Amino acid sequence: MRKALIVGFGVLVTIAGVVFALQGLGYIAGSTMTGTTLWSVLGLLIALCGLCIVGIGFRVSRR
């Protein structure tokens, strides 16, 4: 159960980061984040953090 929660949270964070990055790059329109370089960089960093959380979630199951 704990593994599923951590991995699920990591996946959600990764998806949010990808959406932020795509908005920052201008691929998704309709927000103040659209076309802003700051959000493309922050989105990438958030997505990487999400992937790290997913990796931690998989490592929790080995213990």
N, C-alpha and C positions, 0 to 999 in steps of 0.2 A: 504494500500500500504506500509506504513512504517513497519508494523508488518511483512509482507512477506519479505521485504528486510533484516530486522534484523535476522529473523529466517533462511532465506536462507544463509546469511553470516555465521551464527553460524553452520549450517550444513556443509558448505564447510570447515570451520576451523576444525570441528570435524573429517571429512573425512581425511583431510591432517594430522592431529595428529595421526589417526589410521594407516595411511600408513607409517608415520615416525616410529611409534612404531614397526610395523611389519618388516620394513627394519632393524631397530636396533636389533630386535630379530633374524634376519636372515631368516625370512619366505619369504621375497621378495628380490630377488637378483638383481644385476646389477647396483649398485651404491656404492659410497665410504661410504655411511651410513650403508651398509650391515654389520651386525655382530658387530656393535659398541654400547656398553651399553649406552653411552651418548644419542644417538638418541632414544633408547627405552624409557628412562626416559623423555626426552624432548617431545617425541611424546605423551606420556600419559598425561603430563601436558597441552600440546596444545589441546588435545582432551577434557580434562576437561574444559578448558577455552571456547572451542566451545560449550560445553553443557551449560555452564553458559550464554553464549550469546543467545542461543536458549531460555533458561528460561526467560531472560530479554525481549526477543522479545515477548513472550507470555504474560508477565506482562504488556507490553506497551499497549496491546489491551484493557485491563481492565479500563484504565483511560479515 
